[in-house]
């Protein structure tokens, strides 16, 4: 959180030690972390849907990961790059902690009982999740830092105007990085683990599909960014940081 904020400084009702701006940041960081962790866990499952005659294949991580675009841009706009990077590393730390818990759970002695989950099923899911989890975190960190930097650059370039351009533009550019890294790392690591080579054409197809999905979602969440602006301003009394602040 930027220590220079003078907006939204009324104490929150739930605790006088928090300002409204600080409490909002806390909720945003918590929701952001949850979206990241859930995307990493459920991302091991691939889906296929038919839309307008097109077959779309990707991971279920797309259920929550696009929400991180929205939160990143709102935090960057109102709290600045330092606060957004802090949220990025908080989420990364929480995701690493969850990864440790998943591995410890898998290593715990199994209780052979009819009412217990199958050890084989548990290990198969979590074992496959590990590869996606690590690949996702690497891609997430690089793409997130790219998004933050591009958003700040475009905000300075436009003088704080054209919100839709910097929000969509930063996401579109950063998700090129994310899609390529996460898909390549995951499937190459899976090929090494299983000994079954995966055609690069398949990897590139999934990466391209993922990018197109993220591009479309980045455009679709643009109205939500404007709605978030309205809520932040009217409900919490916040105003966006000037382009040269919060760096």
N, C-alpha and C positions, 0 to 999 in steps of 0.2 A: 504494500500500500504506500502511496506517496505521502510523505510526511508534510507536504506543503499544502494539502487540501484545506480549504476553509469552508467547503460546502458540506452539507449533510452532517454537521457537527453536533447536532442535538443528541443527547444520550438516548440510547435505545431503551424501550420500556422494560425489556427483559434483564437488563444489567447496565447500570450507570457507568461501568467501566468501558463500555463499548459505545462508539458513536454509531449513528445509522449507517454511515458510509463503511465503517469497519465491519459492522455486522453483515451488511450486504456482501462485502468482499469475502467474508468467511463462508457464507452460504454458496456463493459462486464457486469458490475454490473447492468446497466439499462436493458439490454437484459435478464439477469438472473432473475431479479425481474419480468419482464413481463411474462416470461415462467412460473414462479411459480404461479402468479396470474391467468393467463389464464387456467392453469391446474386445479386450485381450482374451477374456475367458470364453466368450461365446463365438469369437472369431474363428475357432477351429472348425465350426460347422459351415459348410458351403450350401448356398441355396440357388435355386433356379426358378425364375418367374417369367411368364410370357406377357409382354407388354406391346400392344400394337403390332403383333406379329414378330417381335424381336425377343430372342431368348437372352435373358440377363442372368449371368452367373457371378456370384461373389460370396463373401463371407458374411455371417450374421453380425459381425462387428459393425456393419453399416447401420445397425439399429440405433446405436448410441454415439458412435464416433463423430458423425456430422454435428452433433450438438456442441462438441468442443470447438468447432469453428465459430459458432455464435458466441459462446462465452469468451473465447479468446479475444474476439474483436471488441466486445463490449468492455471487457476489463482493460484492454489496451487503450480504448477511447477515453475512459473515465479515470483510470488509475495510473496509466503510463506503462512504459516498457519494463521498468524495474519490477513493478507489481505483477505484471504478466509473466515475466521470467520466474519470479518467486512462485507463482501459482504453478508454472510448468514443472519446477523442480519438486514442489510439494507433491504434486500428482505422481511424478516419477518415483519419489520415495515411497509413497503409499502403494504403488503398483509393485515395486520391488519387495516390499513387506508382504503383500498378498502372494507374490510368487514364492517367497520363502515358506509361508504357511501352507501353500499347496503342496510343496515338496515334502515338508515335514509330515503332512497328513498322509501322503502316499507312502511314506516310510514307516508309519506307525504299524504295530503288529495287528494283523487282521483277526477279527472275531468271527469264527465260522458259525454263523447262525442263519436260519431261514429268513429272518426279518431284516438281515443286514444286506446292504448293497453288494452286488457281486464284486469281488476284488479285481477280477479280470476287466470288467467293464469300467470300474473306477480308474484302474491303471491305464487302460487304453485311452480314455478321454483325457486324463491329466497328462499322460505321456505325450500325446499329440499336441495338447495345449501348450506345453513347454516351448516347443519350436515356434509356434505362432506368437506366444507371449514375448519371447526374447526379440524376435524379428520386429514385432510391433513396437516395442519400447525403443529400440534403436531408431526405427523410422520416425516414430513420434517425436523424439527429442530433436532430431535434425530438422524435421519439417516444422515443428513448433517454433524453434528459434528462427527459422527462415521466415515464417509467417509474421512473427513479431517485428523483425527487422524491416521487412517489406512494408508492413502496415505503417510503421513509423515514418519510413522514407516517403511513402505516398501521401501521408498526412501533411508532412512538411512541404512536399512538392505542390500540393493543392491548397495550401494555406488553411487546412482544417475543413475544407469544403468537399463536396462529392463523396459523401460517406459510402454510397453504394459502390463507387469505383475502388476505393482502398480496401473495403471489406471483401468484395468479390475478388479483386485482383490479387490481394495477398494470399487468399485461400487457394485460388486457382494455381498460382505459382508454387506455393509450398506443397500442395498435394501431388504435383508432378514428382517431387522428391519422395514423398511418403509412399505413393503407389509403387514406384519402381523399387525402392529399398525393401519395403515389407514383403512384396511378392517374391522378389529375387532371393532375399535371405531365407524366407520360409521354405520355399520349394527346393532350393539348393540344399539347405540343411536337412530337409526331409529325404532328399535323394541320397545324401550321405548316410543318414541313419538307417534307411531301409535297403540301400544298395540298388534301388530302382531309379534309373535316370528319368528325369522329367524333361520332355522336349522344351527347348527355349521358346518355341512358338507358343506353347501353352502358357508359359510364364508371362510372356509379353502380352498375350491375349487377356489374361486375367488382370494384369497391371493396367492395360488400356481400359478394360471394362470398369475396373475400380476407379480409374481417374475420371472417366465419363460420368459415373455415378456421383462422384464427389463434386464434379463441376456443376452438374444439374442441381445437386443439393445445395451447393454454395449459392446458386442463383435463387433457389426457392426460399432459403432462410433469410434473404435480404430484407423482405418485409418484417421479419421477426426482429431484425437488428433495429429497424426504425421503431418498432413497437417497444423494444427494450429501451431505446432512448427516451420515449415518451414516459414509460414507467419510472425510469431512473430520475427523470426531471420532475415529474409531477408528484410521485409518491415519496421519493427519497430526497428530493431537493438537490440533486447532483447536477453539475454542469460539466461538459467535456473539458479535458485539459487542452490548453493551447498547444499548437504543433511543436513548439520548442521546449515543452515541459514533460516531465515524467520519463525522460530518457535514462 
